[in-house]
Amino acid sequence: MNINELMRQAKKMQEKYAKVREEAAQKTVEGTAGGGMVVVVVNGNNEVQSVKIEPDVVDPDDIDMLQDLIVAATNQAVQRATEMMHKELSALTGGMPMPPGMF
């Protein structure tokens, strides 16, 4: 295989990678805490899209609990978004693991 063919294949792979990332960025996942009292929606770029808090969980005397629920739901949503992105990209690489920091 010559260098030009290798470069062409690398560019093609890079274009596919960009398309997969773009498509995954349009998808969303949820993280929940407190039995669904706090719901955080994150997209494939790990950007928070929305936060929903049920009024029953808002207690002015226990703000710490609400903050903990928000953190837990956000962390779960980010983890799910990362897993989704890994799944999308592993289809592109034929199941080969992605190097750390690839996305």
N, C-alpha and C positions, 0 to 999 in steps of 0.2 A: 504494500500500500504506500502510495507516495504522500508527501506532505500536503499537497493541495487537496487530495481526497480526505485526509485526516482533518484538515481545517474545515472543509465543507461539512463533514459529519459533525464536528464540534459545534459549528454555527447552527446546524439543524437541531441539534440537541438543546442548545441554548434557547432557540426560538420555541421549542416545545415546552421547555421548562417555564419560560415566561408566560406562555399561554395557560399552562396548568395553574400557575400561581394566580394569574388574573381570574381564572374561573373559580378557584378556591376562595379567593377574596370576596366573591359575591355570595358565598354560602355562609350560613351562620349556625352556631351551636349555642346551647344554653347550659348554664351552671345554676344549680339551685342550692339553697340552704334553708334550714328551719322548716323542713317539710314543704317546701315550695313557697314559703312566706317571702323569700327574697329570690328573685330571678334576674340573672345577668345574661345578656345576649352578646356574643363576641363573634366577629367575622374571621375568615381565614387568615387575615393579617394580624390577628390578636388585638384588634381594635374594639373597644367596648361600644356596642351599638345602642344598648338600652339597659336600664335598670328599673325593675318593678319591685316595689315594696308594699306588701299588704298593710293596710292601716292598723290592723290588730297587733302587729309586731313593733309599732312605734310607741315606746314607753319613755317619756321624758326623764324618768328616774333610772332608766337602764340603757343609756346611749351606748355603753360599751358592748352590750349584746348585739345591738343593731349593727354596729361597726364590724363586729366579728362575723356576723352573718353575711354582710356585704363582701368582706374579704374572702370568706370561704366560697361563696358563690362565684366571685370573680376568678379566683384561682382554679376552681373546677372548670369554668367556661374556657379559660385560657388553655388548660391542659387538654380539653376536648378539641379545641381548635388546632392545637399543635399536633395531636394525634390524627386529626382529619387531614392536615397538610402532609404529614408523613405518609399516610395512606395514598393520597393523590399522587405524590411524587414517587412513591415506590412503584406504582404502576408504570410510570415513565421510565424508571431505571431497571425495570424487570425484577424488582425485589431487592436490588442491591441497596445496602444501607446508605443513607445520605450522610456526608461528612458533617461534623458539628459546625454550626454557624452557617450552614448552607442557605437557611431561610430564617 
